[in-house]
């Protein structure tokens, strides 16, 4: 089948955005992995679910790790997208993934 020009343009733009977002997530994930031991030696990356990073850590360390993860996301966004495109990230701390939502 043939794709019209507007559909082709939409696909092209969507691929650019999704590719950039994936690059930001990968770079941020690497930064979190690198910085995590300095905050909590027992902490570990459990999973990446779409645009979320699930980290297991000792009780009382969650807020510091969340702040570090948000900073890694901000830095990754600046590296990939440039400083003129500010990246906002959200996060929360909870006793389980469900409780953190």
N, C-alpha and C positions, 0 to 999 in steps of 0.2 A: 504494500500500500504506500501511497505517497503522503508525505507530511507537508502541510502548508507552511508558509513563511512565518506566520505568527506562532504556530506550535513549535517550529524549529527554534525560534527566538526564546520562547518560554523554556524549552528543554535546555538550551544553552545557558540561560541565566540561572536556572535551578541547579544545574551541575556546578556552576561556579560557586554558588552560595553553599551548597552541600559539601563540596570539596574543601572550601575554606573552613567551614565549621568542623569538619573531620580533622583537618590539620591542626586547628586550635586545640581541639580535645586531646589529640595525641601528644602535642607538645606540653600541654598542661599536665597530662597524666604522667609524663616523664619527669617533669619538674616536681610534682608531688612525690613520686617514688624516690627521687633523689633527696628531697628535704625531710621526708618522714622520719628517718632514724634519729635525726637531731632533736625531734620533739618527743618521740616516744619509741623506744627500741622494740616494744611489743606490738606496735601498730602495724597493720598490714592492709594492703589494697585487696579488697574482696572481689569487686566486680566493677565493670563499667557498663551501665545500662543506658543506652542511647547517649544522652548528654549529661548523665549523672555519673559521679564517681562514688562508690560505696567504700568507706574506710572503717575498719574495726580498730578501736583503740582502748586504752585504759580509761576507766571512769575518771572524769575530771580533766582529761586532755582534749576533749572534743572541741571546745571553743577555740583553742590555740591551733589545732589542726585545721579546723574550718577556716580560720583567718589565713593560714598559710595556703590552703587550697584555693581560696578566692584570689589571693595575690598571684599565685601561679597561673590561674586562668586569665587574670588581667594582663599579666606579662606576656603570656602566649598570644592573646588577642592582639596586643600591641605589636609583637614580633611578626605575626602573620598579616594582620589587616592594616597596621600602621597606627600611629598615635592619633590620627584624625578620626578614627572610628573607635570610640570608647566601647569597651565590652563590659556589660553588667552581668554579674553572676549572683546567684542566690544559693543559699545552703542552710542546712539546719542540723541539729544534733538530737539524737534520740537513742533509746535503748534498743531499737530495731529499725530496719528500713521503713517499715510501716509507721512507726512512732515518729520518725523524722519528717514524715510528710504531714 
